[in-house]
Amino acid sequence: MSYALTSRITDATRPWAGIAISSNGLKLAACDSTNGYIWTSSNYGVTWVSQTNSGARGWNTITCNSGGTILLAGVYNQYLYISTDSGLNWTARLTDANRLWYGTVSSSNGTILAACNLTSYIYIYLRIQE
């Protein structure tokens, strides 16, 4: 099997720090590391939308569940943020301040999210069903 590289995003000048993809490839999310936004695509990366509700931040890492609906993203030396609507709205994990977020992962259904930082622990979040 071989793969062909296809450039899809039109703004090649952004410093992209992370990217996440749903299991079927339909939904993607990418983070701009220099006071930028989270960008999302819902059509295999053909077109992208800047999610301004994410806030202009120094995003460093992002992940999503298999459906691309639950996202976890980290801002270096700030907070983790969670979205449960494919990146339209974001909630800060205010108890996780000022950590050097470096990596994020999600279980396939998004009920378990994890993040690591450069200076201390691995943090695991279990989604509580309401």
Secondary structure per residue as TSV (DSSP state, phi and psi in degrees):
chain	resnum	aa	ss	phi	psi
A	1	M	-	360.0	139.4
A	2	S	-	-127.1	160.1
A	3	Y	-	-123.0	145.5
A	4	A	-	-111.8	130.4
A	5	L	-	-77.4	127.6
A	6	T	-	-129.2	120.6
A	7	S	-	-80.7	123.7
A	8	R	-	-111.4	-35.1
A	9	I	-	-84.8	139.4
A	10	T	S	-84.9	-15.3
A	11	D	-	-102.9	86.3
A	12	A	T	-79.0	-2.2
A	13	T	T	-89.1	-8.3
A	14	R	S	-76.1	143.6
A	15	P	-	-85.8	87.5
A	16	W	E	-71.4	130.4
A	17	A	E	-108.2	-21.6
A	18	G	E	-163.5	158.4
A	19	I	E	-147.4	147.0
A	20	A	E	-133.2	152.7
A	21	I	E	-142.9	141.3
A	22	S	-	-70.7	164.6
A	23	S	T	-63.9	-28.1
A	24	N	T	-95.1	-1.0
A	25	G	S	82.4	-2.7
A	26	L	S	-68.0	-45.3
A	27	K	-	-105.9	136.2
A	28	L	E	-133.0	154.2
A	29	A	E	-141.0	137.6
A	30	A	E	-134.2	151.3
A	31	C	E	-119.8	136.8
A	32	D	E	-92.5	122.8
A	33	S	T	-85.7	-6.7
A	34	T	T	-117.3	82.8
A	35	N	T	50.4	43.8
A	36	G	B	-116.2	-164.9
A	37	Y	-	-113.9	172.2
A	38	I	E	-81.0	135.5
A	39	W	E	-113.8	140.1
A	40	T	E	-129.6	154.8
A	41	S	E	-134.2	140.5
A	42	S	S	-119.5	19.3
A	43	N	S	-141.5	51.0
A	44	Y	T	63.9	22.4
A	45	G	T	86.8	9.3
A	46	V	S	-67.3	-46.4
A	47	T	S	-127.4	153.2
A	48	W	-	-129.3	148.0
A	49	V	E	-125.0	132.2
A	50	S	E	-77.3	121.1
A	51	Q	E	-90.2	89.2
A	52	T	G	-66.9	-21.4
A	53	N	G	-66.6	-15.5
A	54	S	G	-72.2	-21.1
A	55	G	-	84.7	146.5
A	56	A	S	-79.7	109.7
A	57	R	B	-142.7	174.1
A	58	G	-	-90.5	69.0
A	59	W	E	-61.0	140.1
A	60	N	E	-124.3	-24.5
A	61	T	E	-155.3	150.3
A	62	I	E	-152.3	149.2
A	63	T	E	-147.6	166.1
A	64	C	E	-147.4	162.9
A	65	N	-	-76.6	178.1
A	66	S	T	-64.4	-26.9
A	67	G	T	-86.7	-8.9
A	68	G	S	74.2	15.7
A	69	T	-	-97.8	-29.2
A	70	I	-	-107.8	122.2
A	71	L	E	-123.6	144.9
A	72	L	E	-126.5	126.3
A	73	A	E	-133.9	150.2
A	74	G	E	-123.6	143.1
A	75	V	E	-107.4	125.4
A	76	Y	E	-58.6	124.4
A	77	N	E	65.3	27.1
A	78	Q	E	-140.2	-122.3
A	79	Y	-	-114.8	168.2
A	80	L	E	-94.4	148.8
A	81	Y	E	-130.5	142.0
A	82	I	E	-121.6	137.6
A	83	S	E	-123.2	136.2
A	84	T	S	-115.1	13.8
A	85	D	S	-134.3	45.3
A	86	S	T	63.0	26.0
A	87	G	T	96.7	3.3
A	88	L	S	-71.8	-40.7
A	89	N	S	-129.1	149.2
A	90	W	-	-132.5	143.2
A	91	T	E	-123.5	128.0
A	92	A	E	-78.3	140.4
A	93	R	E	-88.5	87.4
A	94	L	T	-65.6	-19.8
A	95	T	T	-77.9	-8.1
A	96	D	S	-110.3	53.9
A	97	A	-	-83.2	150.5
A	98	N	S	53.3	44.5
A	99	R	E	-111.0	153.2
A	100	L	E	-87.7	72.5
A	101	W	E	-60.8	128.9
A	102	Y	E	-129.4	-23.2
A	103	G	E	-154.0	145.7
A	104	T	E	-138.0	148.3
A	105	V	E	-143.4	160.1
A	106	S	E	-135.8	146.6
A	107	S	-	-71.2	166.3
A	108	S	T	-61.2	-35.8
A	109	N	T	-94.2	-2.0
A	110	G	S	80.4	7.4
A	111	T	S	-79.6	-16.8
A	112	I	E	-125.3	123.6
A	113	L	E	-122.0	145.2
A	114	A	E	-139.5	149.9
A	115	A	E	-143.7	148.8
A	116	C	E	-126.2	157.1
A	117	N	E	-130.7	169.0
A	118	L	S	-77.9	-15.0
A	119	T	S	-115.9	-10.5
A	120	S	S	-149.4	-97.7
A	121	Y	-	-108.5	172.7
A	122	I	E	-101.4	129.8
A	123	Y	E	-107.8	130.3
A	124	I	E	-118.8	130.0
A	125	Y	E	-116.2	127.3
A	126	L	E	-104.2	126.7
A	127	R	-	-74.7	127.5
A	128	I	-	-93.4	120.6
A	129	Q	-	-71.8	130.6
A	130	E	-	-101.0	360.0
